[in-house]
Amino acid sequence: MRGYSRKTARSIIARCSRLFCSKPTAFAVAAILFIATSETMAEPRCLRVVNVDFWDVLYIRAEETHKAKAVGAIAPDHESVIQLTGPCIPAGQSSKRQWCPVNYFPLPGVQISGYVKAYFVAPLPCPRDFSGGT
């Protein structure tokens, strides 16, 4: 399953849905492709900010709730690395309900760890020289 992109996975799901698969089967195919692709990736997974207005920021929270203390903030046009450190929770919910654990590296030698809403981040290839948090 190595080498499948999200676009390829969506294409397979669309064909499956049109041809013969029920919705649960299509979702199972998507889950298998996503898990197989994620597990074969040896490098860290990075994110970029989306769905945030240019004048606003994405807050990094200490816990997975909007009521938790903000431990950092990320501008939508940032150039620094946001590393996904685990699965977004709770599994199976929409991105507007999920929280993703991240490490943010705004400056060399500075790391901010916490949670961001999944709705406000999207996958991004990590920089070539990035090897993950320390």
Backbone as JSON, one array per atom type, in Angstrom:
{
  "sequence": "MRGYSRKTARSIIARCSRLFCSKPTAFAVAAILFIATSETMAEPRCLRVVNVDFWDVLYIRAEETHKAKAVGAIAPDHESVIQLTGPCIPAGQSSKRQWCPVNYFPLPGVQISGYVKAYFVAPLPCPRDFSGGT",
  "N": [[0.83, -1.2, 0.0], [2.15, 1.07, 0.12], [2.92, 4.37, -0.94], [0.46, 5.35, -1.79], [-1.4, 8.23, -2.29], [-3.43, 10.75, -0.63], [-5.18, 11.74, -2.52], [-5.27, 9.66, -4.39], [-6.42, 7.7, -2.74], [-8.94, 8.87, -2.29], [-9.91, 8.77, -4.9], [-10.07, 6.0, -5.33], [-11.99, 5.34, -3.42], [-14.19, 6.79, -4.42], [-14.63, 5.47, -6.89], [-15.2, 2.91, -5.89], [-17.54, 3.43, -4.44], [-19.28, 4.19, -6.5], [-19.37, 1.91, -8.1], [-19.71, -0.69, -6.7], [-19.54, -0.79, -3.92], [-20.8, -0.44, -0.6], [-21.49, 2.38, 1.58], [-20.29, 1.93, 4.18], [-18.32, 0.03, 3.43], [-16.76, 1.5, 1.65], [-15.74, 3.43, 3.4], [-14.24, 1.73, 5.03], [-12.29, 0.88, 3.22], [-11.02, 3.32, 2.83], [-10.03, 3.81, 5.41], [-8.22, 1.66, 5.73], [-6.37, 2.23, 3.68], [-5.43, 4.72, 4.6], [-4.33, 4.07, 7.12], [-2.4, 2.18, 6.37], [-0.76, 3.76, 4.73], [0.04, 5.71, 6.58], [1.43, 4.2, 8.5], [3.59, 3.27, 7.06], [5.14, 5.43, 6.69], [8.17, 6.7, 7.52], [9.26, 9.1, 8.17], [8.6, 12.16, 10.06], [5.26, 13.5, 10.5], [3.92, 16.4, 9.18], [2.13, 19.54, 9.48], [0.0, 22.16, 8.15], [-1.47, 25.41, 8.57], [-4.92, 25.98, 8.07], [-8.11, 27.4, 7.11], [-8.13, 29.65, 8.77], [-8.46, 33.05, 9.3], [-6.51, 35.7, 7.81], [-5.86, 37.66, 9.68], [-6.12, 36.48, 12.11], [-5.25, 33.94, 14.6], [-4.16, 30.54, 15.17], [-4.74, 28.87, 18.04], [-2.7, 27.0, 20.26], [-3.55, 24.61, 22.51], [-3.31, 23.62, 25.98], [-4.63, 21.32, 26.76], [-7.01, 19.01, 25.31], [-9.36, 20.75, 24.75], [-11.41, 23.61, 24.2], [-11.53, 25.26, 26.35], [-9.18, 25.06, 27.7], [-5.97, 26.33, 28.75], [-4.24, 28.55, 26.59], [-1.23, 27.75, 25.14], [0.35, 28.59, 23.17], [0.44, 30.23, 19.93], [-0.32, 30.19, 16.45], [0.34, 31.82, 13.5], [-1.56, 32.18, 10.45], [0.06, 32.39, 8.19], [2.51, 31.33, 8.84], [5.95, 30.18, 8.85], [7.15, 28.18, 10.12], [7.68, 24.84, 11.53], [5.05, 22.55, 12.09], [4.45, 19.76, 13.84], [2.73, 16.74, 13.74], [2.02, 14.7, 16.42], [0.68, 12.4, 17.13], [-2.39, 10.45, 16.84], [-5.38, 12.2, 15.87], [-7.98, 13.05, 18.15], [-11.38, 12.76, 19.41], [-11.39, 9.6, 17.75], [-13.0, 9.01, 14.62], [-14.77, 11.13, 14.64], [-15.99, 14.28, 13.29], [-13.8, 16.7, 11.74], [-14.16, 19.11, 12.99], [-14.65, 18.47, 15.58], [-12.47, 17.13, 16.5], [-9.28, 16.94, 18.17], [-5.84, 17.51, 17.71], [-2.69, 16.28, 18.66], [0.25, 18.19, 18.84], [3.58, 19.35, 18.06], [5.1, 22.42, 17.99], [7.44, 24.39, 16.33], [8.51, 27.31, 16.59], [10.88, 28.82, 16.58], [14.44, 28.19, 16.21], [15.42, 25.68, 18.44], [13.26, 26.07, 20.1], [10.32, 24.68, 21.32], [6.88, 24.12, 21.29], [4.37, 22.36, 22.81], [1.18, 20.82, 22.49], [-2.35, 20.93, 21.8], [-4.31, 21.2, 18.81], [-7.23, 22.17, 16.95], [-8.47, 19.87, 14.59], [-9.8, 20.77, 12.33], [-8.54, 23.08, 11.6], [-6.08, 22.51, 10.53], [-3.98, 20.96, 8.03], [-2.47, 18.25, 6.16], [1.03, 18.44, 5.35], [4.03, 18.21, 3.53], [6.95, 17.47, 5.36], [9.84, 19.55, 6.01], [12.91, 18.78, 4.33], [15.2, 18.6, 5.95], [14.17, 18.26, 8.46], [13.86, 16.38, 11.38], [12.16, 15.71, 13.37], [10.82, 16.2, 16.74], [12.78, 16.8, 19.72]],
  "CA": [[0.0, 0.0, 0.0], [3.07, 2.21, 0.15], [2.88, 5.25, -2.08], [-0.86, 5.89, -2.08], [-1.64, 9.57, -1.77], [-4.82, 10.97, -0.24], [-5.94, 11.91, -3.77], [-5.47, 8.3, -4.91], [-7.37, 7.04, -1.85], [-10.27, 9.42, -2.59], [-10.3, 8.25, -6.2], [-10.46, 4.6, -5.14], [-13.27, 5.35, -2.69], [-15.24, 7.26, -5.32], [-14.94, 4.37, -7.81], [-15.81, 1.85, -5.1], [-18.9, 3.85, -4.12], [-20.1, 4.2, -7.72], [-19.48, 0.61, -8.73], [-20.28, -1.82, -5.98], [-19.36, -0.77, -2.47], [-21.68, 0.35, 0.26], [-20.73, 3.43, 2.27], [-19.36, 1.38, 5.19], [-17.19, -0.62, 2.77], [-15.91, 2.58, 1.13], [-15.02, 3.99, 4.54], [-13.25, 0.75, 5.46], [-11.19, 0.97, 2.26], [-10.31, 4.57, 3.13], [-9.3, 3.63, 6.67], [-7.1, 0.75, 5.47], [-5.37, 2.97, 2.91], [-4.85, 5.76, 5.45], [-3.5, 3.42, 8.14], [-1.24, 1.58, 5.7], [0.11, 4.84, 4.3], [0.59, 6.36, 7.77], [2.37, 3.32, 9.18], [4.8, 3.07, 6.27], [5.91, 6.66, 6.69], [9.19, 6.71, 8.55], [9.53, 10.48, 8.55], [7.54, 12.79, 10.84], [4.14, 14.06, 9.76], [3.82, 17.82, 9.45], [0.84, 20.16, 9.19], [-0.05, 23.58, 7.86], [-2.69, 26.04, 9.06], [-5.97, 26.27, 7.08], [-9.39, 27.88, 7.66], [-7.91, 30.71, 9.75], [-8.34, 34.33, 8.62], [-5.15, 36.25, 7.83], [-5.68, 38.52, 10.85], [-6.36, 35.68, 13.3], [-4.23, 32.93, 14.9], [-4.59, 29.23, 15.64], [-4.19, 28.67, 19.37], [-2.29, 25.68, 20.73], [-4.1, 24.48, 23.86], [-2.62, 22.69, 26.88], [-5.42, 20.09, 26.76], [-7.89, 18.91, 24.16], [-10.63, 21.46, 24.94], [-11.28, 25.04, 23.94], [-11.45, 25.94, 27.64], [-7.82, 24.91, 28.24], [-5.06, 27.46, 28.6], [-3.48, 28.64, 25.35], [0.21, 27.7, 25.41], [1.01, 29.17, 22.0], [-0.42, 30.63, 18.82], [0.32, 30.05, 15.14], [-0.22, 32.68, 12.46], [-1.89, 31.37, 9.27], [1.12, 32.47, 7.18], [3.77, 30.96, 9.5], [6.93, 29.43, 8.06], [7.75, 27.2, 11.03], [7.2, 23.46, 11.43], [4.04, 22.0, 13.0], [4.58, 18.3, 13.74], [1.68, 15.91, 14.33], [2.72, 13.73, 17.27], [-0.17, 11.26, 17.41], [-3.67, 10.53, 16.14], [-6.36, 13.19, 16.34], [-8.99, 12.38, 18.98], [-11.73, 11.33, 19.37], [-11.41, 8.97, 16.42], [-14.3, 8.83, 14.01], [-15.57, 12.36, 14.69], [-15.67, 15.26, 12.25], [-12.6, 17.48, 12.06], [-14.54, 20.21, 13.87], [-14.72, 17.95, 16.95], [-11.22, 16.44, 16.85], [-8.09, 17.66, 18.62], [-4.63, 16.83, 17.27], [-1.49, 16.61, 19.45], [1.29, 18.75, 17.97], [4.76, 20.09, 18.52], [5.31, 23.57, 17.11], [8.82, 24.86, 16.43], [8.5, 28.66, 16.03], [12.26, 29.28, 16.47], [15.39, 27.1, 16.49], [15.58, 25.36, 19.85], [12.02, 26.33, 20.84], [9.25, 23.71, 21.02], [5.63, 24.3, 22.04], [3.56, 21.15, 22.66], [-0.21, 20.96, 22.9], [-3.4, 20.41, 20.92], [-5.01, 22.12, 17.93], [-8.41, 21.59, 16.3], [-8.16, 19.25, 13.31], [-10.42, 21.57, 11.27], [-7.68, 24.2, 11.25], [-4.79, 22.04, 10.02], [-4.0, 20.01, 6.91], [-1.15, 17.64, 5.98], [2.03, 19.16, 4.58], [5.31, 17.5, 3.61], [7.94, 18.07, 6.28], [11.09, 19.97, 5.35], [13.88, 17.67, 4.16], [16.17, 18.52, 7.06], [13.46, 18.13, 9.74], [13.9, 14.99, 11.83], [11.22, 15.54, 14.48], [11.14, 16.84, 18.01], [13.82, 16.18, 20.53]],
  "C": [[0.86, 1.25, 0.0], [2.89, 3.04, -1.12], [1.51, 5.78, -2.44], [-0.98, 7.28, -1.48], [-3.1, 9.67, -1.34], [-5.71, 11.11, -1.47], [-6.25, 10.55, -4.38], [-6.5, 7.57, -4.05], [-8.79, 7.55, -2.12], [-10.8, 8.89, -3.9], [-10.78, 6.81, -6.09], [-11.8, 4.52, -4.43], [-14.41, 5.77, -3.59], [-15.64, 6.16, -6.3], [-15.66, 3.24, -7.09], [-17.27, 2.19, -4.83], [-19.8, 3.77, -5.34], [-20.36, 2.79, -8.24], [-20.21, -0.43, -7.88], [-20.26, -1.71, -4.47], [-20.44, 0.03, -1.77], [-20.84, 1.41, 0.94], [-19.81, 2.87, 3.35], [-18.13, 0.71, 4.57], [-16.22, 0.43, 2.23], [-15.1, 3.21, 2.25], [-13.96, 3.03, 5.05], [-12.04, 0.77, 4.53], [-10.35, 2.2, 2.55], [-9.46, 4.42, 4.39], [-8.07, 2.75, 6.47], [-6.0, 1.47, 4.71], [-4.67, 4.01, 3.77], [-3.9, 5.15, 6.47], [-2.25, 2.85, 7.49], [-0.26, 2.65, 5.27], [0.79, 5.48, 5.5], [1.66, 5.5, 8.43], [3.65, 3.12, 8.39], [5.65, 4.31, 6.23], [6.9, 6.63, 7.84], [9.46, 8.12, 9.05], [8.37, 11.06, 9.35], [6.45, 13.36, 9.94], [3.98, 15.51, 10.16], [2.47, 18.36, 8.98], [1.03, 21.61, 8.78], [-1.38, 24.11, 8.35], [-3.64, 26.32, 7.89], [-7.19, 26.8, 7.82], [-9.23, 28.91, 8.78], [-7.71, 32.01, 8.96], [-6.94, 34.9, 8.78], [-4.86, 37.1, 9.06], [-5.81, 37.76, 12.17], [-5.18, 34.73, 13.54], [-4.91, 31.62, 15.3], [-3.93, 29.01, 16.99], [-3.82, 27.2, 19.6], [-2.74, 25.61, 22.18], [-3.34, 23.43, 24.66], [-3.31, 21.33, 26.92], [-6.38, 20.13, 25.58], [-9.3, 19.47, 24.43], [-10.4, 22.94, 24.7], [-11.18, 25.86, 25.23], [-10.05, 25.88, 28.26], [-6.99, 26.16, 27.95], [-4.36, 27.4, 27.25], [-2.0, 28.68, 25.7], [1.02, 28.28, 24.25], [-0.01, 29.54, 20.96], [0.37, 30.55, 17.53], [-0.4, 30.95, 14.16], [-0.5, 31.84, 11.22], [-0.8, 31.38, 8.2], [2.5, 32.11, 7.75], [4.68, 30.19, 8.55], [7.57, 28.31, 8.88], [7.07, 25.83, 10.9], [6.16, 23.17, 12.52], [4.08, 20.49, 12.8], [3.41, 17.63, 14.44], [2.36, 14.82, 15.12], [1.91, 12.49, 17.62], [-1.48, 11.39, 16.66], [-4.57, 11.62, 16.73], [-7.48, 12.45, 17.06], [-10.21, 13.29, 19.18], [-11.84, 10.82, 17.94], [-12.85, 8.86, 15.91], [-15.2, 10.06, 14.03], [-15.18, 13.27, 13.52], [-14.47, 16.07, 12.69], [-12.92, 18.66, 12.98], [-14.62, 19.78, 15.33], [-13.41, 17.31, 17.41], [-10.11, 17.41, 17.27], [-6.87, 16.84, 18.25], [-3.45, 17.24, 18.15], [-0.38, 17.07, 18.5], [2.48, 19.26, 18.76], [4.94, 21.2, 17.5], [6.7, 24.12, 17.38], [8.91, 26.27, 15.83], [9.9, 29.24, 15.8], [13.19, 28.1, 16.69], [15.55, 26.9, 17.99], [14.35, 25.61, 20.71], [10.95, 25.35, 20.38], [8.05, 24.0, 21.91], [4.78, 23.07, 21.76], [2.15, 21.4, 23.18], [-1.15, 20.36, 21.87], [-3.98, 21.53, 20.08], [-6.22, 21.41, 17.35], [-8.03, 21.07, 14.92], [-8.7, 20.06, 12.14], [-9.48, 22.66, 10.76], [-6.29, 23.8, 10.77], [-5.0, 21.05, 8.89], [-2.59, 19.45, 6.74], [-0.25, 18.49, 5.07], [3.32, 18.35, 4.65], [6.26, 18.23, 4.55], [9.16, 18.53, 5.5], [12.09, 18.81, 5.33], [14.8, 17.51, 5.36], [15.5, 18.37, 8.42], [13.42, 16.67, 10.15], [12.95, 14.73, 13.0], [11.7, 16.22, 15.72], [12.21, 16.11, 18.77], [13.25, 15.58, 21.77]]
}
